[in-house]
Amino acid sequence: MADNSGKRVEVKAPMSGVFYRQSAPDQPPYVEIGTEVKKKQVLGLLETMKVFQKIKSPTSGTVVEIVAENEKALGDGDVMFVLETD
């Protein structure tokens, strides 16, 4: 039987803004590489015009790459995370 696991899903910025990995500078990041996440779990924050939007996982899986850099600007559609689905 073929193993169909390991499908990769890119989580992209829904709009331009500044990316944050944690809720406050003194708090731990929401996720790290290797973190197992559930659908709709918060992965990070995107600040646009002083409004923070929670970036949520579109699926359950494991974080295999964090592409976006903390406190750096992102454009609409930029890849933020790569997940590997179950």
N, C-alpha and C positions, 0 to 999 in steps of 0.2 A: 504494500500500500504506500502511496505517496504521502509525504508529510507536507501538509498545506499550511502549517503554522509559520510564523515569521513574516506575515504581511506587514509592510511598513506604511505608516500613516503620517503625513506631514500636518502639523498644526500651524496655520498661517495667521498673521496679524489681520484682523477684520478691518482695520483702518490704520492710518499713520499715527504714531505716538511714541512715547518713551516707555521702554520695557523695564519692569522691576521683577526680580526673582523672589522677593520677600515683601511682607506687608509693611515692614518698618526696618530701618537700618540695623537695629539691635535684635531682629528676629531671624530665625533660620529660614533658608529658602523653602518655598513650597515643595519643590521636588529636586532630586538629584538624578544623575545618570544611574539607572538600575532600579529606580523607584517604581513599584507596581502601582498603577492608578486605576481608578474606577471611572466609568463614564460620568461626565459632568463634574469631576473633581477639579479643583482650582490648581492650575499649573503656574500661574504668574499673574501680573497686573500690567495693564497698558493704560498710560495716562495720556489723555487727549484733552486739551483745553481745560486743564485743572480738574478733569473728571476721570476717576479711576474705573476701569472696566476689568472685571475678573475674566481671565482667559481660562476656559474650562476644556477638559479633555473631551473630544468627540466620541471616544470609545474607551473600553477597558484595554489595558495593555501595560507595557513596560517602557519607561523613558530610555531610549538608546542614544539620543543626542540632544543637547541643548545648544541650538544654533545662535539664538539671540544673546547678545551681551547685556549684562545688567547695567541699567541706567544709560543705555544707548538708544538713539532714535531708530525707529523702524518705519518702513514704508508700507502702504496698503498691500497686503498679499505676501509680505516677506515671511519666510519660514522661521518659526520660533522654536519648535520642538519637533523631534521625530520619535514616534512611538512604534513599538512592535506589538501587534495585536496577538491575542491568545489563539 
